[in-house]
Each structure stands twice: as C-alpha cells, then as structure tokens.
Amino acid sequence: MSVKVHAPRFLTPVHTRIGFLPNKPKFFGTSFLRRHATSRSLLPHPLHASPAVVSAVTAEQPPEPPVRMLAVVGHGAVSPLKSALWQEVMLHTAERLKWVDEGYELLVFSDECIQSDQQKALRLQSELLKADILVIVAVTGKESIEWIKIHSRTIQNVICFDSTTDLKNKLGGYEVHNQVKGSIFGKVLGNSQSDKTGESSKVVQTVSEAWDRHSSDDIRFCLLVLINAYIRPVPVLKNLRAKGFSTLKCMLRNCGRQVLNCLLDPNCRKALQCLNRCSPVDQVCNYRCIASYESANLEAFSLCVLQKNNCLELEAEVPNKPYVPPMVKFRGQDINYEMAEDLFVGWLGNLQWSWRVVAGQNPAYDQFPCQYQLFYRGKAKGSFWYEPVFQVKTLEGQMVWRRRRYRVKRGKIPGTFHFSVLDNGVVSNEYWTIVEVADDLSWGLFHYHGAARAAGQSYTGAVLVSPDGAFPNERERTKVVAALQKCGIKEWELYNVDNCSCIDPPLGIPDGSNLHSTVQIEDPNRMPV
C-alpha cells in the first residue's frame, strides 16, 4: 500500500477489504442516535457463571452450518473489471469469501448448463434446494430466465445483477422491485413488505452502490452485507451499529472541548458535514472531504473521540488471510533483514524517491494519482521509516499533495515488516510483505494487511511499483502475474495509477538519514529496455 490515508473512521464506512459500514453513524442527525437492534444471548455471561456451566454451555453449542450461496452467470458474459469474464470474477469471489469465513460457500454455474448440459443442470437444480442466497449475474437468455424462475421459487434471497428485469429480486422472502438498467435495486425499495423497515432500505442502497463500483472488494462486500442482514451476523461487519446515547455521552464527557472546537472551526465543521453526505460505500469520497477541509481541529477531534476514548466502542484486527509468503532470494542470495530494507529503499539516492506506484489492488487506498514512496533508515540505530507522497483531488477540483510518515519495524521473517502511523488522529497498524522485486529493481510487488483498531476497520491490498511509475515490460509480465498469484490477486483487480501531471512533489528526507546497506543499485539510465 503506497498511501494509507485515513478519514476519521468514526464517520467513514469500514471498507474491510473486508467491506464498508452499511450504516455509518451520523453525528448531526437522528441516525447517529439510533440504537440498532441486536440479538442477545439469554444465557448467563461466562464471567458470572461457574466453570461447569460455562463448559456445559460451550459443549452444547453446535458448529454453525455453512452459508450456502449459488451464482448463475451468463455464459461468456464480460464484466467491467478489465473485461474479465463474469464467471472468472465470481469464481475468484468464492475464493476471497473463504478468507473471511471458511463457512461461506459460493458455487458458480454458467447458464450454459441449463441449455446444453442436463447433468450439470440437475446438479444446479439440486444445489438450489439448499441455497440461502441465489446470485444471478448477467443472465439474459429467455430459456435460462424461465428455468431460473421455476427452480428458484423457494429461495428466500434472490439477487439479480446486470440481468433482465424479468428476473425478480427477493430479500428475506419479500420481493424487491428492480430497475430497467443499472444495479440490482435502484436507490429505494419497491412497494413491498421490506420497505417498511429503514434497515432493509439501507441494505439495498449499500449493496446497489457497492456493486456499481465494480471492484472485487465491493463484489465480495455485497455478499457479506446480504449474509449479515438475512442469514447470520458477519463478524467483520460487527462495527456497523452505532452505539446511540452512550457514544454521545462519551464524546461530551471526554471530548467536549474538541467537539466544540471542531464545530466552531468552519473547515472542521464542513469536513464532518461533507463526510455525512458521502455514500456509505465510498471511502474515496470520505477522504476527499478530509483532503479538502483537513485541519488540526479535525485531527484533535478524531484523536480524542476514537483513539483515546473509543467512544464508538469499535474493534478491528489485522487480517491474517490470505497468507502471503515473502520472497526468499534476491540475486541468488538468501534474503536477510538488511537486504529486505534495501529493497524498500529501492532507487532513493539515484532518484529522489524509492519507488513510484504503478497500480494497486485496494480501491480505497491504492488509486490516488502520483504516488511516490520514500523508504529510508533514520538517525537512530535500527530505525526505519516510510513516507508516502501522493495527490488528492479536492472537492473544489484542485490537486493537492499529501504526505504521511510510518514507523517501520522488522517482522519475524526477513521480508516482512510492521508499519504504524498516526493518520488523521487514528493509529493504523499494518503488516507488509515484500512479495517480489526484480534483480534489476525494474519492478516490485508489496502486499499489506492492516487495521485501524479504534476506527473498527481492517483492510488488505497490494501495490505494484517501478522506478518511473510505468508498467514492467512484457518480458516481465509472467513474473508479475506469478507474484500477484501469491497474494491471491488477479491482474484484472489492479487499479492503474495516474502518473501524469506529477508536478513538484514534496519529496526529500530528513538530514542524516541513511540509505542502502548491502544492495548495489545501478544507474536507472543504464537499465535494459
């Protein structure tokens, strides 16, 4: 991840890479004060029960049954994700769901089997009888439509994406009307039982907007939101509920001065209002609010409300899936810690930066224009620092430069590192892996897992880097694809970074910093074409 730019996440959706918060709290409206209903166990709390009772209760709890999802995709249908076939996209989504919970099962069928493969059609029919959720993607064939209508009648949740309007959507057993074009639902529910609850309306809007972003993270998130709303709670979305008056009481008791200062500061007040207008699934929108109205008062507000007092009572852990192994050899030698740090330092010294980001996987953090990475050794013995420099387009249409500073510590294995940063008042901790770096340093791939605990957010991503921000040459493409596969990433998931018009970036590192220890860096002008 080249840029970790946190809007104050008490107002932003939790894009967990693993998802967004469908119901972000509103600090200036009734939605912030609403306490959402949650199921509570009638059993005594373990801390108040005897060990025998706790043991008996634990022993009696059977494992949760799997969540069974079924996807039917149009044969040969092309997705907006760099023209990857929808069938490939959904098969990859099935793999990524397992990173969240091994109990989430998604089987993918092409509608071709309905027309030409009786054996597969019978299997599809059998699986439909067990499905909790049916996902229909880009199905337009008349024969397929009629077959699906007949065999999906008993399924309580049927979701149609980019398909004919002859196929109806259902949530919780109730029909939801869809649009002629666009996403599955439109912005509001139809005239059905479901539109009597504000929560269903939010789920519908959240899923619709997430799907329209056309990223692999958001496709997975759509399914997680539906599971959470209609099947069973999804642990990684546990922070989607506001805490109501307890949050307000905490803010006023502990952060009264910071709240008042923010409300009296035009920029800080505009930032909060701007954040509340953003779509719950649009973290780019949220960060643009911060970039446009960033202020010391806003940072102090989030530092007090979130980081110091955790008024929203949020939690998040750094994900451990997928496991991404670090590279073990460079130029034929075993990687050690000094060598791995040198690979991060990269071209700094020959150039004014270590690396420039070519493309990234995370739709919220890896797509900002003109991303420069600065890695260097500090003055203090053993210290190592990372400073990303990047552009953000403000709400007024201006391009502004931003810069952050991460402390970097070595991981247990050479090629792995722990990063930490205080960003907009919130501490983020990240685990980085050097997946691959070419022997001539013509490109590299870095993967990260991260979490902003006090903001209740966890995430993953990866960045492809090169000395000039250009894609590696075609000879290296096979190696790049292989490195991406180690991360569980498809080439079509990457967002290309706009590296045009990168004028006067605020580069430079502190005086007295040190660069390479063991790796020799060639003059970039002498690199082979």
N, C-alpha and C positions, 0 to 999 in steps of 0.2 A: 504494500500500500504506500503510495507516494505521498498522499495527503490525508491526514486524519483531521477532518475539520468538523468539530462538534458544535452544532447548535445546542443551546441549553436543552437537554433532552427531557426536561420536565414538560416541554411544550411540543417536542417532536415525536413522530411515530418511532417505535422501536423497530428499525429495519434489521432484523436479526439476520439478516443474511440468513437472520433467520426470519426476518419479517418486519412488518410495520405494526405500530399500535393502531388497531381499528378505531379506538375510542380515546383519542388523546384528551387530557383534561384541558378545559378552557378556564383560564383564570379570571376572565371578566364576563362570564355567563353562567347560566344555571347548570350547564352540563358539567362544569367543574365541581359543583357541589353535590351532584347526583351520586348516590352510592349505588353501584350496580349490584344486583342480587347475586349471591354466590352460594353454592351448596355447602353446607357444614355438616360434618360428621356428628352423629348423636352419641358416639362412643366417648368415654371419658378421655381427657387429654393424657397422653402417656406419662407426663410429669406428675400427674395427680393420681396415677394408678399404680397398683403393686406390680412388681416384675412378673408375677404369674399371670396377671390379667393382660399385661402388655404382650407377653409371649403367646397367650392364647389367641388374642385378637390378631396378632401378626400371622400366626399359623393358619388361622381360618380364612385369611384373605386370599382368594384365588388370583392367579395372574390375569391381567386384563386381556380380553380377547383382541385379536388384531383388528385394525380398522381396514376394511376391505373396500378398495376403490377400483373402479374399472374405467378405462378410457377407450373410446372408439373414435378413431381419427379417419378422415377422408383419405382414401388411397392416393398416394402421390401428392397430397396437398403440401404446399410450400408455406413456411412460416415467415414472419417478418424478421426473424433472427438470422440475418445474413443469408437468407434463402435456404436455411436448413429445413429438411422435411419435418413436418409436424410429428410424424411417427418417431423420428430420432429424438426430437425435443422432449416428447412425453416419456420415452424410454429413459432418457437421461434424468428427467424429473423423478422417475421412480427410484433411481439410484440415490438422488440427493435427499429424498424423503427419508431414506434409511439413516442418513446422518443425524436426523432429528430424533427419530424413534424407529427402532427395528420392527416395531409392531405396525408400522404404516405400510400397507401393501398396495401397490398400484400395478395392475395388469393392463397391458396395452394391446389393443387389437386394431388392425386395419379393417375398414368396412368392406374391403375386397372379399373377405372370407364369407360375408353374407351372400354375396352373389355367385361365388365360384368355388368355395371350399366347404362342403357340407360338414366335414368332420370338425373343422375349426368353428363353424357356425354353431354346431351342437355344443362345443366346449364353451363358446361365448354365452350361449343361452343358459348353460348350467352355472356359469360364474355370475350371471346377472341375478340369479336367485339368491345369491349370498352377498351381493354388493350393498354397502352402506351408502356409497356415492357413485353415481354414474356421470362421467365427464365426456361430453360429446364435442369434438373439435373438428371444424371444417368439413362437416358431413352435409352434402347437398344432393346426393343421388336419390331419386324417388324410391327405388326399391329398398335402399338402406333405411330411408326415413320411415317407411311403413313397417319394416321389420322391427326397428327400434321402438316405435310406438307400441307395437303389440307386446313386446317382450320386456318392456321397462315399466309397465303399469304399476307394479307392486313396490318399486323402489321409491323411498321417501325423499331422496335428494338427487335430482337430475339437473345437471348444469350444462348449458349449451354455449359454446364459444365459437364465434365466427361461422355459425351454421345457419341453415334455413330457419325461418320463423315458424315453419310448420311443426318444428320440434319445440315443446313447451318445457319451461324450467319449473322445478319444484324445490321448495326449501321446507324441511320439516313436514313434508306431506302436503303442503299447500302450494297451489300454482302461483307462479310469479310471471307476469307478462314481460315480454322482451321487446326490443326494438327491431325495426326492419334491418338496420345496419349498425355496425359498431359492436360494442361489448355486449355481454350477456343480458344485462338488465336495463341499461339506461341509468338515469340518476335516481329514480324513485321507483317504488314498488307499484304494481298494478292494483286493481281493485280486488284484493284478496284478503283472506284472514290475516296473512302475515303483516300487512301494512298497519295493523292495529298496534304494533309494538315498535317503539323507536329503535330498539336494538336490531331488529331484522333490517330496518331501513339502513342502519349504519353498516351492517354486514354487507348488504347488497352494494352500497356505494363503494365501500372499501374494496370488495372483490372486483367490481367493474373497473375502477380506476387503476387497480394494480395490474389487471390483465392488459389494459391499454398501454402500459409502459413497455410491454414486450421485452422483458428480460427473464432469464432463467430463475433469478431470485424471486421475482414477483409471481411467476407462474407457480412456483412451489408455495409461495406465501398464500396465494388464492386457496389452495387446497388446505393449508393449515388453518386458515380462518374458518373455512367450512367445517372442518373436523371439530375445531374448538367450539363453534356455535351450535352444531347439530348432532355431534357424535359423542365426544368426551373432551374434557379440558386438555389443551395442549400446553405442557409445562413451559415452553419457551415463550408463550404468549401470556403468561400469568400476570405480567405487569400492565395489562391493558385496562385494568379497572382503576378509576380514580378512588381516592380514599375519603372524599367528601369533607365533612367538617373537621375531621382530625387533621387533614392537611392544612386547612386554613388556620386552625388553631396553632399548629406547629409553626407556620410561617409568621404569624403575628407575634407569637411568644418569643421566638428566637431570632427572627429576621425583620423585625418591624422597621428598623432604620433603613435596611437595604431595600425593602419593599417601597417605602416612602420615597427614597432617593430615586428609585427607578421610575416611579410614577410621575415624579416632578421633572425628570430628565426627558426632554422631547424625543431624543434618539432612542433611549431605553424603552419608553412607552410605545413608540412606533414599532420597535422590534417585537414587543410582546403582541401587539395588535396584528402585526404582519404575520407572525407565527400562527396565530389563531385563525387566520384566513387561509392558511396553506392546506392543501389536501392532506388527509391523514397518511397518504402513501407517498408523499412527495418530499423526500428529505433534501433534494436539491433546492426546492422552493424554500424550505426551512432555513437552509444555510445561506441562501441569498438574502433572507431577512437579516440574518446576523451580519453578513458582509456589508450590507447596505447601512445598517444602523448600529454597528458594533460600538460599544462604549465600555468604559471602566465600571459604570454603574450596573450595566447588564451582567458583566462578569462577576461583580460582587454579589449581585442578586442570586445568580445560579450557584455560586460557590457556597453561599450560606444556606439556601433552600435545599439544594441537592447534596453537595459534597460534605458539608459539615454536619447538617442536621437530618438529612434524608427524610424530608417532610413527606415525600410521596411513598416512602417505605418500599423502595424498589431494590431489586437484587438482580445481578447478572454474573455469569461466569464465562471465562474464556472457553470457547468450544474446543473440544478435543477431536472432533471429526470434521473433515477427513484427516487421517494421519498422512502427513506429507514428509517423506524422508529427505534429509539434506544430501547434497552432493558429497561424495566421499573422496574424490580425487580431482586435482587440478594440475594440468600439465604433467600428468603421470605421477604426481606425488600425493601422498595421503594428506587430506585437509587437516590443518590444526587451527587453533583459535586465531593466531596471528595472521595466518593466510586468509581465513574467512573474513576477518576485519578488513584486510587489504582489498578483498574483492568488493566489499561495500564501498570502501574509499574510491575504488574504481579510477576514473580519469581525472579526479581532482589533483591539481598540480600541473598536469599537462593542459587541462582545460580549467575553466572556472567552476566546474561542477563535477560531481562524481558520476552521475547518470542523468539522462532525461527519460521520462516515461513515454513509451510508445503506445501502450494500450493497457487496460486493466479490466478485471472481471467484475468488480463491485460497482453497481450502477449509481450508488450514492457518493462514493468517495474517489473512484478512480477515473472519473471522466472530466475533471477540470482541465482547462486549457493550460498549456505552457508549464508543465510540471518539471521542476529541477530538484534533484536530490543532492544533498550535501552531507557526506559522512566524514568524520574526522576524529582523531584522537585528541583528547583535551590536555590541558596543562598538568592536571593531577594524574598521578600514576594509576594506570588501569582504567581511566575514564574514557568513554567513547560516546559520541553524540551524533544525532541525526536531525537535520533541519530541512524539511521540505519547503520549497518556494513555489507558488502556483498562482494562477489568475482566477478571479471570480467575476462574473458579470453581475453588476448590481441591478437593483430594480429600476434605477434611473438610466440603465443601459451603458454605464461606464464599466471599463475593465480595470479592476484594481488588483494589486499584488498583495498576497498574504504569505505569512511565514510562521512556522511553528518550531518548537525545539523539544526533542525527545532525548531522554537519558537512555542509554543502551547498556545492558548487562549481558554477559555470556550465558548461554544455556548449558544444559548438562552435556550436550553433544556438540562438537565443533560444527559450525554451520547453522546453529540455532541461537536465537537471541531473545531477550526480554526487553521490550520497549515500554516506556512510561512517559506520559505527558499530561500537563495541566492545560486543558484546552477549553476556553470559554467558561472557566470555573469548575470544570468537571475533569477528574482524573480518569484517563484511559490506560489500560494495561494491555499489551499486545505480545504475541509470540510469533516471531518471524523465522522463516526458514529460507536459506539460500538453496534454491532447488537446482539451479544450473547456471553456470557462467562459462561462456566460450573461452577457449585458451587464449585467443587474441583480444578478449574483452569486447568483442563486437556486439554482444548482447548478453543479457542475463534475465533470470526469472526469479522473483522473490514472492513468497507466499506468506500470508499472515492470518492469524486468528486474533480476535480482540474482544474486549468488553469494557464498557463504561458502567461500572457496578452501580454507582449512585444514580445513574440515569436509567438503569434497568435494560441496558442494551448490550447485545453481543453480535458479532459480525465476523465474516471471513472475506478474503479477497486475495488477489494476486496482481502483480504488475510486471509487465514485460518492459525491459529497459535497454537502451543502447546509448552510445556516446553522443549521437546527434538527434535522437528522437525519431529516427527513421526505422522502418521495419528491417529486420535482418534480411540478407539476400536470400534468393531462392534456394541456394545450396544448403542453407542452414535450416530451412523450413521443417524438414523431417525431425531434426533435433529439437526444435521449438515445440512441435506438436507432441513429441515424446515427453518433454518436460512438463507441458500442460497436463498430460495424462496422469503424471504422478500426483498432480493436485486435484484430479477429478474434474478437470475443466476442459470443455470443448473449445475449439478455435472460434466457433461462431458465438461464444459467450462474451468475447472480449469487446470492450468499447475502445474505439480508436481515439487517441488524444489529439486535439487540435494544437499543433505546434507551429502555427503560422502567427505572425504579428507578435512575437515574444520580445517586445522592445524594453530595454533597460530593466531586466530583472534585478531585484535587490539581493545580489549574491554576496560572497565574501564570508570568511570565517574568522573567529577571534584570533588576535595576535598570540603567538606562542603555541598554536595548535600544531599537531604532528600528523603526518600522512602515512605513507606506506612503511611497512616493517621488513617484509621479505619478498613480496611480489614485485617484479620489474615491469613497468608499464612502457610500452612502445609509443613513439610519436604517432598520434592519430592520423596525421597526414600521410604516414607511410603504410597504413593499413591496406591490405589487399582489397580490391574492388570485387 
